[in-house]
């Protein structure tokens, strides 16, 4: 959990990996400015896929399909 300006945030490992991946893309963009537009498209695609998969797991109960052996009563 992170506390910023008296706000508490619960951060999951997948979110941290997403931030790390986006950071690496930005570093590539800094190192190779000619690829900046391609990097922007890749980051946008990464965010779209992450959002779609997160929504599928949370809202569509896809998490129960991924881990069917956990049964909560």
Secondary structure, DSSP 8 states (H G I E B T S, - for coil): -EEETTEEE---HHHHHHHHHHHHHHHHHHH-GGGHHHHHHHHHHHHHHHHHHHHHHHHS-HHHHHTTT----
